[in-house]
Each structure stands twice: as C-alpha cells, then as structure tokens.
C-alpha cells in the first residue's frame, strides 16, 4: 500500500502474516530502508511486496527496529540475508536481541524463541540522524513500552511522517515497560506535530488532528 511518494506498507495485517506488526518501506533515490521486520513467517511475501513497490531488495541499506519485540524483529535476520542491509536499534534494546532473550522480546508470547540477532548499529543518542537515498531520517529514543523503544520521522510530500510503531503500548513488567517514561514519550510524540502516523498495529492516520487524537487517547 502506497502511503506517500516515499513510503509504502509492505508487511503487517493484510499484507503479510497476521502475527506481523506493520513493516514500512522508505524509498529514496537509489537506496531504501525498512522500518521493522515482522515475525519472519511471511518473509517471501514481504520481499515480493518490496519488489511490487518498485524497489530491488538489494537497494535496502538499513533495517530500523523500533524496539525488540518479536512481532517487529523476528524476521530481521532473513531480511538482512535477502538484502545485505545493516540492522539498527537503540542500544537499550539491542542487548535483549543479541542475547536472544525470549521473555523480554515477547517471543514466548508467540510460542517460539528469539534467536540471537546481531545489531550492526546501536544508537546511543536520544536523537540520531540518518540519510537514505537523499532522504533525511531522524531516529528518536522514546522509552516506555520497552527501554529502547524508538520512533522515526521524515519529510515526504511536505508532510512530517512519524513511524510510531507501538504508540498504544502495552505496558508489561516482563517487557521492562516503564509507565512514567511511556507518558513522557507520548507527550514528546505530540510535540513533533506529525501529519501522518504510521502505527504498528492500528494502521495509518492522516492529518494532524487524527494523529494527535490517537496519541492522546493513550495518555
């Protein structure tokens, strides 16, 4: 599904396995990136969706993981092998992925286990800038749902696109959630004043008012 000139939905409900969180494709000039990886159950379909969006898998240079949970990360290694991309995550969640922690990554919730996943780029800063095919992409640390939860923002068609995958939570002790951090992060998301929200499970919200209403509903 095309969301803007630079953004396509290539995985998630209706696009790949039902257990997958949304997977977004960012299409730059000669380079592309993915936001999250799903569980890996529908890897072939995700690759086909990337190709149908007019992007060669070999042009995907980065896979950004918004947090460590299995429905967002289980398919990461398959995507790295298929594309040659670098996997990016915040350092506070990277450890759970590299250890293959099936409890904190919630893999056990899906009746499976998390294989240790090497993270190529561990973001330490609260805000970090990347460039994908001439497109400026900003990685924001937004803890709460997990210690290393993050969102990404970019401009497309003069609109600010926010990839806020698990705005809705949930909060759970096993997942190392922190309610105070979560509330602060939601307030931070509101301050970004995005025009488009690409969420991980509830779809795409277009228009500042719809984006704001959705985020505020979880405050």
C-alpha positions in Angstrom: 0.0 0.0 0.0 1.4 3.4 -1.0 1.2 6.0 1.8 3.2 8.8 0.2 5.8 9.2 -2.6 8.4 7.8 -0.3 6.6 5.4 2.0 4.9 2.0 1.4 3.3 -0.5 3.7 4.9 -3.9 2.8 4.0 -6.0 5.8 1.6 -6.4 8.6 -2.1 -7.2 8.8 -3.5 -7.8 5.3 0.0 -7.5 3.8 1.8 -10.5 5.3 1.4 -12.9 8.3 -1.3 -11.9 10.8 1.2 -12.1 13.6 3.4 -9.4 12.0 3.5 -5.8 13.2 3.5 -3.3 10.3 6.6 -3.2 8.1 7.2 0.1 6.3 9.4 0.7 3.2 11.1 4.0 2.8 12.1 4.7 -0.8 14.9 7.1 -1.5 16.9 7.9 -4.6 18.8 4.6 -5.3 18.5 3.5 -1.7 15.7 2.2 0.5 15.2 1.3 4.2 12.7 -0.8 6.2 11.1 0.0 9.5 10.6 -3.2 11.4 10.7 -6.8 10.2 7.6 -8.7 11.4 8.0 -12.2 12.7 9.5 -13.7 9.5 6.6 -16.0 8.9 5.8 -14.3 5.6 9.3 -13.4 4.5 8.7 -14.3 0.8 5.6 -12.2 0.7 7.3 -9.2 2.3 10.1 -9.4 -0.3 7.5 -9.7 -3.1 5.7 -6.6 -1.7 9.0 -4.7 -1.7 9.6 -5.6 -5.3 6.0 -4.7 -6.3 6.6 -1.2 -4.8 9.4 -0.8 -7.4 12.3 -1.4 -5.1 15.0 -4.0 -5.6 15.7 -5.8 -2.3 19.4 -5.2 -2.9 18.9 -1.5 -2.6 17.6 -1.8 1.0 20.6 -0.5 3.0 19.1 -0.2 6.5 16.5 -2.0 8.7 15.4 0.1 11.6 14.0 -1.8 14.5 11.7 0.4 16.7 12.0 -2.0 19.6 13.0 -5.5 20.5 9.6 -7.3 20.4 9.3 -10.4 18.3 6.4 -9.2 16.1 8.8 -6.4 15.0 12.1 -8.3 14.9 11.6 -12.0 14.3 12.1 -11.6 10.6 15.2 -9.3 10.8 17.9 -11.9 10.1 16.0 -13.2 7.0 15.7 -9.6 5.7 19.4 -8.9 6.3 20.3 -12.1 4.3 18.0 -11.1 1.5 19.1 -7.5 1.2 22.5 -7.1 2.8 21.2 -4.3 5.0 22.5 -3.1 8.3 20.2 -3.6 11.3 19.8 -0.5 13.5 18.3 -0.5 17.0 18.7 1.6 20.2 21.4 0.2 22.5 18.9 -0.4 25.4 17.0 -3.0 23.4 19.9 -4.3 21.3 21.2 -6.4 24.3 17.9 -8.3 24.5 18.1 -9.1 20.8 21.8 -10.1 20.8 21.2 -12.4 23.8 18.2 -14.0 22.3 16.0 -13.2 25.3 12.7 -14.8 24.5 10.9 -13.2 27.6 11.8 -9.6 27.1 11.4 -9.8 23.4 8.0 -11.5 23.9 8.9 -14.3 21.6 7.5 -16.7 24.2 4.1 -14.9 23.8 4.2 -16.2 20.2 5.0 -19.7 21.2 8.6 -19.5 19.9 12.0 -18.3 20.9 14.2 -15.4 19.8 17.4 -16.4 18.1 20.4 -14.2 19.0 20.4 -11.3 16.5 23.5 -9.2 15.8 22.8 -5.5 15.7 25.0 -3.6 13.3 24.3 -0.1 14.5 23.5 0.6 18.2 22.1 4.1 18.7 23.2 5.7 21.9 21.9 9.2 21.4 18.4 10.4 22.2 18.2 11.7 18.6 20.2 10.4 15.7 20.2 11.4 12.0 20.4 9.1 9.0 20.3 9.7 5.3 18.6 7.2 3.0 18.9 7.9 -0.7 18.9 11.7 -0.1 16.1 11.5 2.5 16.8 12.7 6.0 15.5 10.3 8.6 15.6 11.0 12.3 15.7 8.3 15.0 14.2 9.4 18.3 14.6 7.4 21.6 11.1 7.1 23.1 11.3 4.6 26.1 8.3 3.3 27.9 6.9 0.3 26.0 10.4 -1.1 26.2 13.7 0.5 27.4 15.0 1.1 23.9 11.7 1.9 22.1 12.2 4.4 19.3 10.3 6.3 16.6 11.4 7.7 13.3 10.4 10.8 11.4 10.9 12.1 7.9 9.5 14.6 5.5 7.6 13.3 2.4 5.4 15.5 0.1 6.0 18.4 2.6 4.4 16.3 5.3 6.0 15.0 8.5 5.7 11.3 8.7 6.0 9.6 12.1 6.8 5.9 12.3 5.4 5.3 15.8 5.1 1.6 15.8 3.7 0.8 19.3 2.2 4.1 20.4 -0.5 2.0 22.1 1.8 0.0 24.3 1.1 -2.3 26.0 2.9 -1.9 29.3 4.1 -5.1 31.0 6.7 -5.8 33.6 8.1 -8.8 31.7 8.8 -6.4 28.8 10.6 -4.0 31.1 8.0 -1.3 30.4 8.0 1.9 32.4 4.8 3.9 32.7 6.5 7.2 33.6 8.8 7.0 30.6 5.8 6.0 28.4 3.8 9.1 29.3 6.8 11.4 28.7 7.4 9.7 25.3 3.7 10.2 24.3 4.0 13.8 25.2 7.2 14.0 23.1 5.3 12.4 20.2 2.6 15.1 20.4 5.3 17.8 20.3 6.5 16.5 17.0 3.2 17.6 15.4 3.2 14.9 12.7 1.0 15.0 9.7 1.0 11.2 9.2 1.3 8.5 11.8 2.4 5.0 10.6 1.5 2.8 13.6 2.5 -0.8 14.1 -0.9 -2.4 14.7 -3.7 0.2 14.2 -2.9 1.4 10.7 -2.1 4.8 9.2 -3.5 8.1 10.4 -3.5 11.0 8.0 -4.0 14.6 9.3 -2.6 16.3 12.3 -5.9 16.1 14.2 -6.3 12.4 13.7 -2.6 11.8 14.7 -3.0 13.9 17.8 -6.3 12.3 18.8 -4.8 8.8 18.5 -1.8 9.6 20.6 -3.8 11.5 23.2 -6.2 8.6 23.6 -3.3 6.6 25.3 -2.4 9.4 27.7 
